[in-house]
Structure formats: structure tokens, C-alpha cells
Amino acid sequence: MYTRITRSGGRSYLQIVEGFRSDAGVRQRVVANLGRLDQLDGKKLDPLIHGLQRALGRVPVSAPVPEYDTALAFGDVYALNALWSSLGFGDAIKRALRSSRRAFDAEALVRAMVFNRLCAPESKLGCLDWLETVAIPGMPEAVTHDQLLRTMDALMDHAEAVQERVAAQLRPMLDQQLSVVFYDLTSIRIHGEGEVANDVRAFGMNKETGGIERQFVLGVVQSAEGLPLMHTVHAGNVSETKTLQSMLTSVLQRFPIERVIVVADRGLLSLENVAELTALATAPRASCNSSWQCRHGAIGSWAAPWMH
């Protein structure tokens, strides 16, 4: 026996049909009409199903069908959270951003945006959607777009304090003699025409397109082992050679080093920069006693070094 749906007058009916063999061949006959299909539901059919199961010695399944929710991702953000804590970044940023005027945890939101940038880079609105799919320890239950923007404002207002405290966490990971510093810049294109006071978005030569674009310039400083030390942000129309001296001054102020070798291309180590670096190296500094070695030329094709 089996069930069959028949249609008549625009309606569908559920029937139990039995097939049998006769002298005329295989035939079917209707054993029971169960009614119109659109009027049947589980409450009417469940007793019949359970009765048939009992007749066959089967135990009816009365437990509700389980429903499953999507699990939150945990592995990558848990590893990042453990690394963040072990490096001391959480406590350092909390101290730098301490304020009695904010009712939310700014450090947690900084952590959320950093982890989002590492795992699934998105905009601030995209970060909110991503937070609903992950389980980050110590993260507030409800995060708003306004809170993310206010956190970015707090970072801008306390940028020097944040960088100083982060540098303090990095110092134990560096040799006392930081011998090689790598420094490079890239240009970041900006879409939009809005302007604000002291805007770093300016028109300059873009490295990606090779044309004039509205942009800002991002610089990154790292050790020879690949450990990032700091970053710099400059106006989009700045000349690369104008950024080197301020970068090295900041490195010397934040890291107690004895000797620095600057590795850069000809675009950064102009003759003017070499003269400025000479003056910087010979100037008295209370925080360190650094010796300098500047190599001028393209990497892999060095000219004779200047010793300062």
C-alpha cells in the first residue's frame, strides 16, 4: 500500500491505495480517502501514523524535532584575543583611552575592529555584522555604529599616548641595539569630496594608479625580524623625502636604541635627507646615544656608506 494524491475540481485529495494483481493485470483500489490535502495537518495524521507504527511493533517517535542555530566562530578570534592579552595591548590601550565621559568599553571596540581587520576586513557597518558571527571574550553584547565611530575619535585624540604605551609593550621584544629599521610608504586612495579641518586627504601621485588621486600616505616602520614598530600618516601630497626625518625622530624617542641602519631607496635617502640625518645624529639626545650608518642607493646596489 502507498499514498496517492489525486486532483478533482481544482482540489487535491490524499488517499491510501492498494495495488493488486488480477487476471486483467495489475490494478489499484482505494483503501481509504483521508480528505482534502489543504485541510490536513499533523494533528489529524499523527494518530494514524502512530497507530500504524504500533501495529508493526515500532516505538513512535514523540520527541520534537530539534532546531539548530548557527554556531559562532571562536577559534581565530580566541587565538587573537590570547595574543592581544599576552602582549599587554589591552591594558596599555585601556590606560591610554581612560575617560569618565564614555559609558562603553573603548578598548573592547578597538580590539573588535583590529580582529575584524585581521579576520574579515570590513567597514564599520560590516564590522557590526561580523561581530554577530563571532564570539570574542569580553566583548559587549550590544555594539553600535556610533560607538565604533566614537572609539575611532578617541584613538585620534589620544594617538600619541596609545603609541607610546604600545611601544612600551614592544620594547622587551627588541634587542637593546636595534640595528636595522625598514621603512616604506604607500598611498591610500579616498573616495568622496567632503573636507574637514586639518584634512590629510589631498591630491597627489598615487602608487597604485600612477595618476593623481585624492589620498593620504601611510608609512610603516618595522625591525629586521619583521616586528612592526610604528606607523605614520601623512597628507596625500607630501613628498616621501619629507617623512624620513620625523619618522626616525619618533623611533629614537620611543625606543632606547644604540645604533640604527636605515635601509631605504633613493627616493627616501636624498642628499638633503642625508644632511638632515647627519644633523640629527650629531645633536645631543637625553634618551639615547645612537650611532648612525646610512646607506644611500637602491637596495642591492649600495654606494659607499656614510658613517655618522
Salt bridges, closest charged atoms under 4 A:
GLU18 OE1 - ARG29 NE 3.01
ASP38 OD2 - ARG36 NH2 2.97
GLU107 OE2 - ARG111 NE 3.14
GLU160 OE1 - ARG254 NH2 3.11
GLU164 OE1 - ARG171 NH2 3.99
GLU164 OE2 - ARG254 NE 3.66
ASP199 OD2 - ARG201 NH2 2.80
ASP199 OD2 - ARG214 NH2 3.47
GLU208 OE1 - ARG189 NE 3.31
GLU240 OE2 - LYS207 NZ 2.65
GLU272 OE2 - LYS242 NZ 3.39
